[in-house]
Amino acid sequence: MQFGHNDDDSKDAATRVDRQVPLGEADGQGIYPAVEPIEAMRISSQELSATYRDSFYPYDSGATYKGFLKYYIKQIRQKGAYPILVTSAVRLTFHGKVICPEPGHHGGKGRYHDFPYVEAVRQLGREEQVPVLDLFAASKKMQEMLGPEDATYMQSIKDAQGNTIGEVNYNRPEKWPEEYNRRRAEGDFGSVDNTHQNRIGSFVFAALLIELMHEQHILEDKLRQVPTKQVPIPEKLLPRKKDIAAMFHYVKLF
């Protein structure tokens, strides 16, 4: 399970009605509350009924980010399955050569922790004895290794209207990475998407998850060390291919 990108309430309140979830105030030890949702917290809304049917949990229901995750863990275990928590992948918010906390980036800078939504997942893993795949730490290390310029070539790009170039519904390019290379070289795009990876970024981040599973001996007999197929690398990242591969111990990425 991975939640957090949209739950983060450190950004503006534009999506507070139906996307954000409060982290809650940490105690004196920096532990965030795990208040689970209960039926009495649900409310009805005629305005939102088309999306949420009869009722839903509002932002101010009283339940917290850790509480919702704890509720999901219980439901999964009741089904006889085994939950695994995954921290949210990093956003590209470079200050110099380091990715730093900003509002909207997994809680930004908190009183006790930077990126507090990420820390809350780690806490819950310890409290509930659930494995945590720390994709945030792994992806942050990867992107900082590449640096503020090369790291952007792991990311999607947007057009002038803010639509992601390369998704099925948003002008999917006919050829990868040829069209991506052209757009980046010619500046034929609006901005870099600091949140969503492109094809090579998705490929590498998926491999990071496999690496983390190997490290914790999770389903090792089901994992592959060599990908079943390769994803071509954007031209700008070709000189960094060995650097990227060197970040892996178990997975033979390329």
Residue pairs with C-beta under 8 A, 6 or more apart in sequence:
1 69
1 72
1 73
1 83
1 84
1 85
1 86
2 85
2 86
2 87
2 88
2 135
3 21
3 65
3 68
3 69
3 88
4 65
4 87
4 88
4 106
4 117
4 118
4 121
5 88
5 106
5 195
6 15
6 19
6 20
7 19
7 20
7 21
7 65
7 117
8 20
8 104
8 105
8 106
8 107
8 108
8 117
9 16
9 20
9 21
9 22
9 23
9 59
10 103
10 104
10 105
10 107
10 108
11 20
11 103
11 104
12 103
12 104
13 20
16 59
17 48
17 58
17 59
18 48
18 51
18 52
18 56
20 59
21 59
21 63
21 64
21 65
21 68
22 59
22 60
22 64
22 65
23 32
23 64
23 65
23 66
23 107
23 116
23 117
23 120
24 32
24 33
24 35
24 64
24 65
24 66
25 32
25 33
26 32
26 33
26 110
26 111
26 112
26 116
27 33
30 111
30 112
30 113
30 119
31 123
32 64
32 65
32 66
32 116
32 119
32 120
32 123
33 64
33 66
33 67
34 64
34 66
34 67
34 69
34 70
34 124
34 127
35 62
35 63
35 64
35 66
35 67
36 63
36 67
36 68
36 70
36 71
37 57
37 61
37 63
37 67
37 68
37 71
38 63
41 57
41 58
41 61
41 62
41 63
42 55
42 56
42 57
42 61
43 55
43 56
43 57
43 58
43 61
44 54
44 55
45 52
45 55
45 56
48 56
57 63
63 71
65 117
65 120
66 120
66 121
66 123
66 124
69 85
69 121
69 124
70 124
70 128
72 83
73 83
73 124
73 128
73 130
76 82
76 83
77 83
83 130
84 130
84 131
84 132
84 133
84 218
85 121
85 124
85 125
85 130
85 131
85 132
85 133
86 121
86 132
86 133
86 135
86 209
87 118
87 121
87 122
87 132
87 133
87 134
87 135
87 136
87 137
88 106
88 117
88 118
88 121
88 135
88 136
89 135
89 136
89 139
89 197
89 205
90 99
90 136
90 139
90 140
90 143
91 99
91 104
91 105
91 106
91 194
91 195
92 99
92 143
92 148
92 151
92 152
92 155
92 192
92 194
93 99
93 100
93 101
93 102
93 105
93 194
94 100
94 148
94 151
96 148
97 144
97 147
97 148
98 144
99 140
99 143
99 144
100 114
101 107
101 108
101 109
101 110
101 114
101 115
102 108
102 109
105 115
106 115
106 116
106 117
106 118
106 136
107 113
107 115
107 116
107 117
107 118
108 114
108 115
108 116
110 116
110 119
112 119
113 119
115 136
118 136
121 132
122 132
122 134
124 130
125 131
125 132
131 216
131 218
133 209
133 212
133 213
133 216
133 218
134 212
135 205
135 208
135 209
135 212
138 208
138 211
138 212
139 205
139 208
141 247
142 154
142 204
142 208
142 244
142 247
143 151
143 154
144 151
145 243
145 247
146 153
146 154
146 237
146 240
146 243
146 244
150 236
150 237
150 240
152 192
153 184
153 198
153 200
153 234
153 236
153 237
154 197
154 198
154 200
154 201
154 204
154 237
155 192
155 193
155 194
155 195
155 196
155 197
155 198
155 201
156 164
156 165
156 166
156 167
156 192
156 193
156 196
156 197
156 198
156 201
157 164
157 165
157 166
157 180
157 183
157 184
157 189
157 190
157 191
157 192
157 193
157 198
158 164
158 165
158 189
158 190
158 191
158 192
158 193
159 165
159 170
159 171
159 189
159 190
160 190
161 190
162 190
162 191
163 170
163 171
164 170
164 193
164 196
165 171
165 173
165 183
165 189
166 172
166 173
166 176
166 180
166 198
166 199
173 179
173 180
176 199
176 231
176 232
177 199
177 200
177 232
177 233
177 234
177 235
180 198
180 234
181 234
181 235
181 236
182 188
183 189
184 234
184 236
185 235
197 204
197 205
198 234
199 231
200 231
200 232
200 233
200 234
200 237
202 231
203 227
203 231
204 244
204 253
207 227
207 248
207 251
207 253
210 223
210 224
210 250
210 251
211 248
211 249
211 250
211 251
213 219
213 220
213 223
214 220
214 223
214 249
214 250
214 251
215 250
225 250
225 251
225 252
226 251
226 252
227 251
227 253
230 254
233 241
237 244
241 254
244 253
244 254
245 252
245 253
245 254
